[in-house]
Amino acid sequence: MPSQIGYYVSGNTAEGFVNFLSTNTSNLHHHIILKHPSNKIKTTVINEIINKYKANHDIEILYSSIGKEYLEGIVIRDKKVAIIDERIATENLVGSFEIDLSLFSVQNISNTDFSEDLNKINQLTQKAYDNFETGLKVHDDLETVYIKEMNFDVANTIAEEFIEALFKYVPKQNKESTVVHRLFGTNTRDGVVNVVPEILSQLSKKYYIKGRAGTGKSTFMKKVMTSAQDHGFDIELYHCSFDPNSVDMVLIRDLEFCIFDSTDPHEFFPKGLGEEEIDMYEKTVTPGTDEKYKKEITEINSRYKSYMKKGIIELKAAGDIINKMEQKFAMEPQEIDKITSFIIGKIIE
């Protein structure tokens, strides 16, 4: 039965806009790039393509870092093709082909000036990134609190024992490992969002790693990734949507396995068979640390969250302008049908 998975390749982070598309589509033969000022119209086209192919093909849906009502693309691997929003198109994509959707519409947008709205959106988005960046610097102070109370030898032992148990009876694959880079959520106009439950539903072995800032969660997962690479497994590496240099999940589909950072703002708890919790705070940090530094931790958390909240408010304001822009655009169903048929013709080729 065909499968359907969804994830983000773009995100709004403390390092600005990140885009991991190329690592996910480097082995494809074609990239069909949809050009139009309307996110709504491009999303409608993407949804039509999804509906045409989902019954008979495995598909990957690229969610939008703007908001939940939009999509950024679809990947159909057995067709070696991705249909993507121009927003995430990068240089040197293999077999790239642009389609200007406005050419299929009776609505004339050629004389419409969107520059003022786009400038406001860019300014608000940059303010959000600035707030996230400041929030990350504050968050680093929180890491300092826990690092000085952490037993790194114990942390290393926990990781080594976990990796040994995970791969003990797993033969090495006779191939080179590949790594694709993704996000399972990001900061959007809707707030901090994620699709963790959707991802977990596809797997039989799930490890929820708990802890505090600086207690080695990301390092633990990077060690798991390295060992998986040594065994020749293909890896999905999900980056932190706050700090993209940090890792939030390592997923190995061949083993139906993942380990992920299950802390706020994406905190979940094991519920059934094949699900386990690993608490790095409990196992590696001096007992009573939360209580010892309660005042300092509370103050840092409050400051960090205030900057995150400011960033989300800026993204929401940018989203409100996008909403107003979207009201200027329209496309009839028959025009959407023409676009869909044209794209399908390109896929068949």
Backbone hydrogen bonds, N-H to C=O, Kabsch-Sander energy under -0.5 kcal/mol:
donor,donor_aa,acceptor,acceptor_aa,energy
5,I,59,I,-2.0
7,Y,61,I,-2.1
8,Y,183,L,-2.5
11,G,18,V,-1.8
13,T,11,G,-0.7
13,T,16,G,-2.2
14,A,242,F,-2.5
16,G,13,T,-1.8
18,V,11,G,-2.3
20,F,9,V,-3.6
23,T,20,F,-0.8
24,N,20,F,-0.8
24,N,21,L,-1.7
25,T,21,L,-1.0
26,S,22,S,-0.7
28,L,25,T,-1.7
29,H,80,K,-1.9
30,H,80,K,-1.9
31,H,95,G,-1.7
32,I,82,A,-3.1
33,I,31,H,-0.7
33,I,97,F,-2.8
34,L,32,I,-0.5
34,L,84,I,-3.2
35,K,33,I,-0.6
35,K,99,I,-2.8
36,H,34,L,-0.5
39,N,37,P,-0.6
42,K,38,S,-1.7
43,T,39,N,-2.4
44,T,40,K,-2.2
45,V,41,I,-2.1
46,I,42,K,-2.3
47,N,43,T,-2.7
48,E,44,T,-1.8
49,I,45,V,-2.1
50,I,46,I,-2.4
51,N,47,N,-2.4
52,K,48,E,-1.6
53,Y,49,I,-1.6
54,K,50,I,-2.4
56,N,53,Y,-1.0
57,H,53,Y,-1.4
59,I,3,S,-2.3
60,E,75,V,-2.1
61,I,5,I,-3.0
62,L,73,G,-2.6
63,Y,7,Y,-2.5
63,Y,61,I,-0.8
64,S,70,Y,-1.1
70,Y,67,G,-1.6
72,E,62,L,-3.3
73,G,62,L,-1.0
74,I,83,I,-2.1
75,V,60,E,-2.6
76,I,81,V,-2.9
77,R,75,V,-0.6
79,K,76,I,-0.9
80,K,77,R,-1.3
81,V,76,I,-1.9
82,A,30,H,-1.7
83,I,74,I,-2.7
84,I,32,I,-2.8
84,I,82,A,-0.6
85,D,72,E,-2.5
86,E,34,L,-2.0
88,I,85,D,-1.7
89,A,86,E,-1.0
93,L,90,T,-0.8
96,S,93,L,-1.2
97,F,31,H,-2.6
99,I,33,I,-3.0
101,L,35,K,-2.2
101,L,99,I,-1.0
102,S,35,K,-0.5
103,L,100,D,-1.6
104,F,101,L,-1.7
105,S,102,S,-1.3
109,I,107,Q,-0.7
112,T,109,I,-1.4
114,F,112,T,-0.7
118,L,114,F,-2.6
119,N,115,S,-2.4
120,K,116,E,-2.0
121,I,117,D,-2.4
122,N,118,L,-2.5
123,Q,119,N,-2.4
124,L,120,K,-2.5
125,T,121,I,-2.5
126,Q,122,N,-2.2
127,K,123,Q,-2.0
128,A,124,L,-1.9
129,Y,125,T,-2.2
130,D,126,Q,-2.4
131,N,127,K,-2.2
132,F,128,A,-2.5
133,E,129,Y,-2.5
134,T,130,D,-2.2
135,G,131,N,-2.7
136,L,132,F,-2.2
137,K,133,E,-1.7
138,V,134,T,-2.0
139,H,135,G,-2.4
140,D,136,L,-1.8
141,D,137,K,-0.7
141,D,138,V,-1.0
142,L,138,V,-0.8
142,L,139,H,-0.6
143,E,139,H,-1.6
144,T,140,D,-1.7
145,V,141,D,-1.2
146,Y,142,L,-1.4
147,I,143,E,-2.8
148,K,144,T,-1.5
149,E,146,Y,-1.3
150,M,147,I,-1.5
151,N,284,T,-2.8
152,F,150,M,-0.9
155,A,151,N,-1.8
156,N,152,F,-2.5
157,T,153,D,-2.1
158,I,154,V,-2.6
159,A,155,A,-2.0
160,E,156,N,-2.5
161,E,157,T,-2.7
162,F,158,I,-2.2
163,I,159,A,-2.6
164,E,160,E,-2.3
165,A,161,E,-2.1
166,L,162,F,-2.4
167,F,163,I,-2.2
168,K,164,E,-0.9
170,V,167,F,-1.4
173,Q,231,H,-3.5
175,K,173,Q,-1.4
180,V,235,I,-2.5
182,R,237,L,-2.8
183,L,8,Y,-2.3
186,T,193,V,-1.3
187,N,12,N,-0.7
188,T,186,T,-0.5
188,T,191,G,-2.7
189,R,66,I,-1.8
191,G,188,T,-1.9
193,V,186,T,-2.5
193,V,191,G,-0.7
195,V,184,F,-3.0
199,I,195,V,-1.9
200,L,196,V,-2.9
201,S,197,P,-1.8
202,Q,199,I,-1.5
203,L,200,L,-1.9
204,S,256,E,-1.2
205,K,256,E,-2.6
206,K,274,G,-3.1
207,Y,258,C,-2.2
208,Y,206,K,-0.5
208,Y,276,E,-3.4
209,I,207,Y,-0.8
209,I,260,F,-2.7
210,K,208,Y,-0.6
210,K,278,I,-3.6
215,T,212,R,-1.8
220,F,216,G,-2.4
221,M,217,K,-2.1
222,K,218,S,-2.2
223,K,219,T,-1.8
224,V,220,F,-1.7
225,M,221,M,-2.4
226,T,222,K,-2.3
227,S,223,K,-2.1
228,A,224,V,-2.4
229,Q,225,M,-2.5
230,D,226,T,-2.1
231,H,227,S,-1.4
232,G,229,Q,-1.6
233,F,228,A,-2.4
235,I,178,T,-3.0
236,E,251,L,-2.7
237,L,180,V,-3.0
237,L,235,I,-0.6
238,Y,236,E,-0.6
238,Y,249,M,-2.7
239,H,182,R,-3.2
239,H,237,L,-0.6
240,C,243,D,-0.6
240,C,246,S,-2.5
246,S,243,D,-2.4
248,D,238,Y,-3.1
249,M,238,Y,-1.6
250,V,259,I,-2.4
251,L,236,E,-2.3
252,I,257,F,-2.7
253,R,251,L,-0.5
255,L,252,I,-1.1
256,E,253,R,-1.1
257,F,252,I,-2.1
258,C,205,K,-1.6
259,I,250,V,-2.0
260,F,207,Y,-2.3
261,D,248,D,-2.8
262,S,209,I,-2.1
262,S,260,F,-0.9
263,T,261,D,-0.8
266,H,263,T,-2.7
268,F,266,H,-0.5
275,E,272,G,-1.4
276,E,206,K,-2.3
278,I,208,Y,-2.8
280,M,210,K,-2.2
280,M,278,I,-0.9
283,K,279,D,-1.7
284,T,280,M,-2.1
285,V,281,Y,-1.7
286,T,149,E,-2.6
289,T,286,T,-1.5
292,K,288,G,-2.9
293,Y,289,T,-2.3
294,K,291,E,-1.1
297,I,293,Y,-3.2
298,T,294,K,-2.6
299,E,295,K,-2.1
300,I,296,E,-2.4
301,N,297,I,-2.8
302,S,298,T,-2.2
303,R,299,E,-2.1
304,Y,300,I,-2.9
305,K,301,N,-2.6
306,S,302,S,-1.6
307,Y,303,R,-1.7
308,M,304,Y,-1.8
309,K,305,K,-2.6
310,K,306,S,-2.1
311,G,307,Y,-2.2
312,I,308,M,-2.2
313,I,309,K,-2.2
314,E,310,K,-2.0
315,L,311,G,-2.1
316,K,312,I,-2.4
317,A,313,I,-2.2
318,A,314,E,-2.3
319,G,315,L,-2.3
320,D,316,K,-2.1
321,I,317,A,-1.5
322,I,318,A,-2.0
323,N,319,G,-2.3
324,K,320,D,-1.8
325,M,321,I,-2.4
326,E,322,I,-2.6
327,Q,323,N,-1.1
328,K,325,M,-1.9
329,F,326,E,-1.6
335,E,332,E,-0.8
336,I,332,E,-2.0
337,D,333,P,-2.4
338,K,334,Q,-1.7
339,I,335,E,-2.0
340,T,336,I,-2.7
341,S,337,D,-2.6
342,F,338,K,-2.2
343,I,339,I,-2.6
344,I,340,T,-2.6
345,G,341,S,-2.0
346,K,342,F,-1.5
347,I,343,I,-2.1
348,I,344,I,-2.4
349,E,345,G,-1.4
